[in-house]
């Protein structure tokens, strides 16, 4: 779910393109929301869990993206 924007960073060592980041973020939000909705379907807390799962997915996506950018790019490119 978070692969489109991260694959090029991890394996090709070039910055991901904007569309890869946006597509990965979109799929992360959609899949996280579906998992949060499905987890408590039929209860009163279903929308609360959907929002929490979406926010958690976005935080995880951004954290992994920042880590991979820091880890795989040479120091001369980072400055």
The first five atom37 places (N, CA, C, CB, O) and aatype in JSON, in Angstrom:
{
  "aatype": [20, 20, 20, 20, 20, 20, 20, 20, 20, 20, 20, 20, 20, 20, 20, 20, 20, 20, 20, 20, 20, 20, 20, 20, 20, 20, 20, 20, 20, 20, 20, 20, 20, 20, 20, 20, 20, 20, 20, 20, 20, 20, 20, 20, 20, 20, 20, 20, 20, 20, 20, 20, 20, 20, 20, 20, 20, 20, 20, 20, 20, 20, 20, 20, 20, 20, 20, 20, 20, 20, 20, 20, 20, 20, 20, 20, 20, 20, 20],
  "atom_mask": [
    [1, 1, 1, 1, 1],
    [1, 1, 1, 1, 1],
    [1, 1, 1, 1, 1],
    [1, 1, 1, 1, 1],
    [1, 1, 1, 1, 1],
    [1, 1, 1, 1, 1],
    [1, 1, 1, 1, 1],
    [1, 1, 1, 1, 1],
    [1, 1, 1, 1, 1],
    [1, 1, 1, 1, 1],
    [1, 1, 1, 1, 1],
    [1, 1, 1, 1, 1],
    [1, 1, 1, 1, 1],
    [1, 1, 1, 1, 1],
    [1, 1, 1, 1, 1],
    [1, 1, 1, 1, 1],
    [1, 1, 1, 1, 1],
    [1, 1, 1, 1, 1],
    [1, 1, 1, 1, 1],
    [1, 1, 1, 1, 1],
    [1, 1, 1, 1, 1],
    [1, 1, 1, 1, 1],
    [1, 1, 1, 1, 1],
    [1, 1, 1, 1, 1],
    [1, 1, 1, 1, 1],
    [1, 1, 1, 1, 1],
    [1, 1, 1, 1, 1],
    [1, 1, 1, 1, 1],
    [1, 1, 1, 1, 1],
    [1, 1, 1, 1, 1],
    [1, 1, 1, 1, 1],
    [1, 1, 1, 1, 1],
    [1, 1, 1, 1, 1],
    [1, 1, 1, 1, 1],
    [1, 1, 1, 1, 1],
    [1, 1, 1, 1, 1],
    [1, 1, 1, 1, 1],
    [1, 1, 1, 1, 1],
    [1, 1, 1, 1, 1],
    [1, 1, 1, 1, 1],
    [1, 1, 1, 1, 1],
    [1, 1, 1, 1, 1],
    [1, 1, 1, 1, 1],
    [1, 1, 1, 1, 1],
    [1, 1, 1, 1, 1],
    [1, 1, 1, 1, 1],
    [1, 1, 1, 1, 1],
    [1, 1, 1, 1, 1],
    [1, 1, 1, 1, 1],
    [1, 1, 1, 1, 1],
    [1, 1, 1, 1, 1],
    [1, 1, 1, 1, 1],
    [1, 1, 1, 1, 1],
    [1, 1, 1, 1, 1],
    [1, 1, 1, 1, 1],
    [1, 1, 1, 1, 1],
    [1, 1, 1, 1, 1],
    [1, 1, 1, 1, 1],
    [1, 1, 1, 1, 1],
    [1, 1, 1, 1, 1],
    [1, 1, 1, 1, 1],
    [1, 1, 1, 1, 1],
    [1, 1, 1, 1, 1],
    [1, 1, 1, 1, 1],
    [1, 1, 1, 1, 1],
    [1, 1, 1, 1, 1],
    [1, 1, 1, 1, 1],
    [1, 1, 1, 1, 1],
    [1, 1, 1, 1, 1],
    [1, 1, 1, 1, 1],
    [1, 1, 1, 1, 1],
    [1, 1, 1, 1, 1],
    [1, 1, 1, 1, 1],
    [1, 1, 1, 1, 1],
    [1, 1, 1, 1, 1],
    [1, 1, 1, 1, 1],
    [1, 1, 1, 1, 1],
    [1, 1, 1, 1, 1],
    [1, 1, 1, 1, 1]
  ],
  "atom_positions": [
    [[0.8, -1.19, 0.0], [0.0, 0.0, 0.0], [0.84, 1.25, 0.0], [-0.91, 0.0, 1.18], [0.39, 2.3, -0.46]],
    [[2.07, 1.18, 0.51], [2.93, 2.35, 0.48], [4.09, 2.2, -0.48], [3.44, 2.64, 1.87], [5.03, 3.0, -0.43]],
    [[4.05, 1.22, -1.32], [5.18, 0.93, -2.2], [5.4, 1.91, -3.36], [5.02, -0.4, -2.75], [6.56, 2.17, -3.67]],
    [[4.39, 2.46, -4.02], [4.7, 3.24, -5.22], [5.69, 4.38, -5.03], [3.44, 3.8, -5.77], [6.54, 4.61, -5.88]],
    [[5.59, 5.09, -3.92], [6.52, 6.19, -3.71], [7.83, 5.78, -3.08], [5.89, 7.21, -2.87], [8.79, 6.55, -3.11]],
    [[7.89, 4.59, -2.5], [9.08, 4.19, -1.76], [10.01, 3.27, -2.53], [8.67, 3.52, -0.51], [11.19, 3.18, -2.18]],
    [[9.53, 2.6, -3.53], [10.36, 1.64, -4.26], [11.54, 2.32, -4.94], [9.51, 0.91, -5.3], [12.66, 1.81, -4.89]],
    [[11.31, 3.45, -5.55], [12.41, 4.12, -6.25], [13.46, 4.64, -5.28], [11.88, 5.25, -7.09], [14.64, 4.71, -5.62]],
    [[13.05, 5.01, -4.07], [14.02, 5.48, -3.09], [14.87, 4.33, -2.6], [13.32, 6.16, -1.92], [16.1, 4.45, -2.49]],
    [[14.23, 3.21, -2.29], [14.95, 2.1, -1.68], [15.84, 1.35, -2.66], [13.97, 1.14, -1.07], [16.92, 0.89, -2.28]],
    [[15.43, 1.22, -3.89], [16.14, 0.35, -4.8], [16.86, 1.07, -5.94], [15.2, -0.63, -5.36], [17.83, 0.54, -6.47]],
    [[16.41, 2.23, -6.31], [17.03, 2.92, -7.43], [17.83, 4.13, -7.01], [15.98, 3.33, -8.42], [18.54, 4.72, -7.82]],
    [[17.74, 4.51, -5.74], [18.51, 5.61, -5.16], [18.34, 6.92, -5.93], [19.96, 5.25, -5.11], [19.3, 7.65, -6.17]],
    [[17.15, 7.18, -6.3], [16.82, 8.47, -6.89], [15.55, 8.96, -6.21], [16.65, 8.37, -8.46], [14.77, 8.16, -5.71]],
    [[15.35, 10.25, -6.21], [14.17, 10.76, -5.52], [12.88, 10.26, -6.19], [14.18, 12.3, -5.5], [12.81, 10.19, -7.42]],
    [[11.89, 9.91, -5.4], [10.63, 9.49, -6.01], [9.96, 10.68, -6.69], [9.69, 8.88, -4.94], [10.11, 11.83, -6.26]],
    [[9.26, 10.39, -7.73], [8.54, 11.46, -8.43], [7.3, 11.84, -7.63], [8.14, 11.01, -9.86], [6.83, 11.09, -6.79]],
    [[6.8, 13.0, -7.92], [5.65, 13.51, -7.18], [4.45, 12.59, -7.32], [5.29, 14.91, -7.65], [3.73, 12.36, -6.35]],
    [[4.22, 12.08, -8.5], [3.05, 11.21, -8.7], [3.19, 9.92, -7.92], [2.86, 10.91, -10.19], [2.18, 9.34, -7.5]],
    [[4.43, 9.43, -7.73], [4.62, 8.22, -6.94], [4.28, 8.46, -5.47], [6.06, 7.72, -7.08], [3.66, 7.63, -4.82]],
    [[4.7, 9.61, -4.96], [4.39, 9.94, -3.57], [2.9, 10.13, -3.38], [5.14, 11.19, -3.14], [2.33, 9.62, -2.42]],
    [[2.26, 10.86, -4.28], [0.82, 11.12, -4.17], [0.03, 9.81, -4.31], [0.37, 12.13, -5.25], [-0.92, 9.59, -3.56]],
    [[0.41, 8.97, -5.25], [-0.28, 7.7, -5.44], [-0.11, 6.8, -4.22], [0.24, 7.0, -6.69], [-1.07, 6.17, -3.78]],
    [[1.1, 6.73, -3.69], [1.33, 5.93, -2.5], [0.56, 6.45, -1.3], [2.8, 5.9, -2.18], [0.0, 5.67, -0.53]],
    [[0.52, 7.77, -1.14], [-0.24, 8.36, -0.04], [-1.73, 8.12, -0.2], [0.03, 9.86, 0.05], [-2.42, 7.83, 0.77]],
    [[-2.23, 8.22, -1.42], [-3.65, 7.97, -1.68], [-4.02, 6.53, -1.34], [-3.97, 8.26, -3.15], [-5.01, 6.29, -0.65]],
    [[-3.24, 5.58, -1.82], [-3.54, 4.17, -1.52], [-3.39, 3.86, -0.03], [-2.62, 3.27, -2.33], [-4.14, 3.05, 0.51]],
    [[-2.44, 4.51, 0.62], [-2.28, 4.32, 2.06], [-3.52, 4.78, 2.8], [-1.04, 5.07, 2.57], [-4.0, 4.09, 3.69]],
    [[-4.03, 5.94, 2.44], [-5.23, 6.47, 3.1], [-6.43, 5.57, 2.84], [-5.53, 7.9, 2.62], [-7.19, 5.26, 3.76]],
    [[-6.61, 5.16, 1.6], [-7.76, 4.33, 1.24], [-7.72, 2.97, 1.95], [-7.82, 4.12, -0.27], [-8.72, 2.55, 2.54]],
    [[-6.59, 2.3, 1.89], [-6.49, 0.98, 2.5], [-6.59, 1.07, 4.02], [-5.18, 0.29, 2.09], [-7.23, 0.23, 4.65]],
    [[-5.96, 2.07, 4.61], [-6.05, 2.24, 6.07], [-7.49, 2.53, 6.5], [-5.12, 3.37, 6.53], [-7.96, 1.99, 7.5]],
    [[-8.16, 3.37, 5.75], [-9.56, 3.68, 6.08], [-10.45, 2.45, 5.94], [-10.07, 4.81, 5.18], [-11.32, 2.21, 6.78]],
    [[-10.23, 1.68, 4.89], [-11.02, 0.45, 4.73], [-10.76, -0.54, 5.86], [-10.71, -0.21, 3.39], [-11.69, -1.18, 6.35]],
    [[-9.51, -0.68, 6.27], [-9.2, -1.58, 7.37], [-9.8, -1.08, 8.69], [-7.69, -1.74, 7.52], [-10.31, -1.88, 9.47]],
    [[-9.75, 0.22, 8.92], [-10.35, 0.77, 10.13], [-11.87, 0.63, 10.13], [-9.98, 2.23, 10.28], [-12.47, 0.37, 11.17]],
    [[-12.48, 0.79, 8.98], [-13.93, 0.64, 8.86], [-14.34, -0.82, 9.04], [-14.42, 1.17, 7.49], [-15.31, -1.11, 9.73]],
    [[-13.61, -1.71, 8.43], [-13.94, -3.13, 8.48], [-13.74, -3.72, 9.87], [-13.1, -3.89, 7.47], [-14.44, -4.66, 10.26]],
    [[-12.79, -3.18, 10.62], [-12.47, -3.71, 11.93], [-13.66, -3.64, 12.89], [-11.29, -2.96, 12.52], [-13.94, -4.6, 13.6]],
    [[-14.36, -2.52, 12.92], [-15.49, -2.35, 13.85], [-16.79, -2.08, 13.11], [-15.2, -1.21, 14.82], [-17.6, -1.27, 13.55]],
    [[-16.99, -2.75, 12.0], [-18.21, -2.55, 11.23], [-19.43, -2.92, 12.09], [-18.19, -3.39, 9.94], [-19.47, -3.98, 12.71]],
    [[-20.4, -2.02, 12.11], [-21.62, -2.27, 12.85], [-21.63, -1.72, 14.26], [-21.88, -3.72, 12.89], [-22.63, -1.86, 14.96]],
    [[-20.54, -1.1, 14.7], [-20.52, -0.5, 16.02], [-20.58, 1.02, 15.91], [-19.26, -0.93, 16.79], [-20.49, 1.58, 14.82]],
    [[-20.74, 1.67, 17.05], [-20.83, 3.13, 17.04], [-19.46, 3.8, 16.87], [-21.47, 3.62, 18.34], [-19.4, 4.99, 16.57]],
    [[-18.39, 3.06, 17.03], [-17.05, 3.63, 16.93], [-16.42, 3.44, 15.56], [-16.16, 3.02, 17.98], [-15.22, 3.66, 15.41]],
    [[-17.18, 3.06, 14.59], [-16.62, 2.72, 13.28], [-15.93, 3.92, 12.62], [-17.72, 2.18, 12.36], [-14.86, 3.76, 12.04]],
    [[-16.51, 5.11, 12.69], [-15.92, 6.27, 12.04], [-14.7, 6.77, 12.8], [-16.95, 7.39, 11.92], [-13.75, 7.27, 12.2]],
    [[-14.73, 6.63, 14.11], [-13.56, 7.01, 14.91], [-12.36, 6.12, 14.55], [-13.88, 6.9, 16.42], [-11.25, 6.62, 14.37]],
    [[-12.59, 4.84, 14.44], [-11.51, 3.93, 14.06], [-11.04, 4.15, 12.63], [-11.95, 2.49, 14.23], [-9.86, 3.96, 12.33]],
    [[-11.93, 4.54, 11.75], [-11.56, 4.84, 10.38], [-10.6, 6.02, 10.32], [-12.8, 5.12, 9.53], [-9.6, 5.98, 9.61]],
    [[-10.91, 7.06, 11.07], [-10.06, 8.24, 11.09], [-8.71, 7.92, 11.73], [-10.74, 9.4, 11.84], [-7.67, 8.32, 11.22]],
    [[-8.73, 7.2, 12.84], [-7.49, 6.84, 13.52], [-6.6, 5.98, 12.61], [-7.8, 6.09, 14.84], [-5.39, 6.19, 12.55]],
    [[-7.2, 5.03, 11.92], [-6.42, 4.17, 11.02], [-5.84, 4.98, 9.86], [-7.29, 3.03, 10.48], [-4.7, 4.74, 9.46]],
    [[-6.59, 5.92, 9.31], [-6.09, 6.75, 8.21], [-4.93, 7.62, 8.66], [-7.21, 7.62, 7.65], [-3.92, 7.72, 7.96]],
    [[-5.07, 8.26, 9.81], [-4.0, 9.11, 10.33], [-2.76, 8.28, 10.63], [-4.47, 9.87, 11.6], [-1.64, 8.69, 10.34]],
    [[-2.96, 7.11, 11.22], [-1.82, 6.23, 11.5], [-1.12, 5.78, 10.23], [-2.28, 5.02, 12.27], [0.11, 5.7, 10.2]],
    [[-1.87, 5.49, 9.19], [-1.27, 5.1, 7.91], [-0.46, 6.22, 7.29], [-2.35, 4.67, 6.95], [0.62, 5.97, 6.75]],
    [[-0.96, 7.45, 7.37], [-0.23, 8.59, 6.83], [1.05, 8.83, 7.61], [-1.11, 9.86, 6.84], [2.1, 9.1, 7.02]],
    [[0.98, 8.74, 8.93], [2.17, 8.93, 9.76], [3.22, 7.86, 9.43], [1.8, 8.88, 11.27], [4.4, 8.17, 9.3]],
    [[2.78, 6.63, 9.3], [3.7, 5.54, 8.95], [4.32, 5.76, 7.58], [2.98, 4.2, 8.99], [5.52, 5.55, 7.41]],
    [[3.53, 6.17, 6.61], [4.02, 6.42, 5.26], [5.09, 7.51, 5.26], [2.87, 6.82, 4.34], [6.15, 7.34, 4.66]],
    [[4.81, 8.62, 5.93], [5.76, 9.74, 5.97], [7.03, 9.34, 6.71], [5.11, 10.97, 6.64], [8.13, 9.7, 6.29]],
    [[6.89, 8.61, 7.81], [8.07, 8.18, 8.57], [8.97, 7.28, 7.74], [7.65, 7.46, 9.85], [10.19, 7.45, 7.75]],
    [[8.39, 6.33, 7.03], [9.2, 5.43, 6.18], [9.83, 6.2, 5.04], [8.33, 4.28, 5.63], [10.99, 5.95, 4.7]],
    [[9.11, 7.13, 4.44], [9.66, 7.92, 3.34], [10.84, 8.76, 3.82], [8.59, 8.83, 2.75], [11.87, 8.81, 3.14]],
    [[10.72, 9.41, 4.96], [11.81, 10.22, 5.5], [13.02, 9.35, 5.83], [11.35, 10.99, 6.76], [14.16, 9.72, 5.53]],
    [[12.78, 8.2, 6.44], [13.89, 7.29, 6.77], [14.63, 6.84, 5.51], [13.36, 6.07, 7.54], [15.86, 6.86, 5.47]],
    [[13.89, 6.43, 4.5], [14.54, 5.95, 3.28], [15.28, 7.07, 2.56], [13.51, 5.33, 2.35], [16.36, 6.84, 2.01]],
    [[14.72, 8.27, 2.55], [15.42, 9.38, 1.93], [16.72, 9.67, 2.67], [14.53, 10.63, 1.91], [17.75, 9.94, 2.05]],
    [[16.69, 9.62, 4.0], [17.89, 9.87, 4.79], [18.91, 8.75, 4.64], [17.52, 10.05, 6.26], [20.11, 9.0, 4.55]],
    [[18.44, 7.53, 4.61], [19.33, 6.36, 4.61], [20.01, 6.14, 3.26], [18.55, 5.13, 4.99], [21.19, 5.79, 3.23]],
    [[19.32, 6.32, 2.16], [19.84, 5.89, 0.87], [20.44, 6.98, 0.01], [18.76, 5.25, 0.11], [21.12, 6.68, -0.98]],
    [[20.22, 8.25, 0.35], [20.83, 9.3, -0.45], [22.2, 9.65, 0.11], [19.92, 10.54, -0.5], [22.38, 9.73, 1.32]],
    [[23.17, 9.88, -0.77], [24.49, 10.27, -0.3], [24.44, 11.61, 0.44], [25.47, 10.34, -1.47], [23.52, 12.41, 0.23]],
    [[25.42, 11.85, 1.27], [25.43, 13.08, 2.07], [25.52, 14.33, 1.2], [26.59, 13.05, 3.05], [24.97, 15.37, 1.57]],
    [[26.19, 14.27, 0.09], [26.32, 15.46, -0.78], [24.99, 15.88, -1.37], [27.33, 15.2, -1.91], [24.79, 17.06, -1.65]],
    [[24.08, 14.94, -1.56], [22.76, 15.26, -2.12], [21.85, 15.84, -1.04], [22.12, 14.0, -2.76], [20.99, 16.66, -1.34]],
    [[22.05, 15.42, 0.2], [21.17, 15.86, 1.3], [21.3, 17.33, 1.61], [21.46, 15.07, 2.54], [20.33, 17.92, 2.1]],
    [[22.43, 17.96, 1.37], [22.63, 19.35, 1.76], [22.02, 20.32, 0.82], [24.06, 19.65, 1.9], [22.11, 21.53, 1.03]]
  ]
}
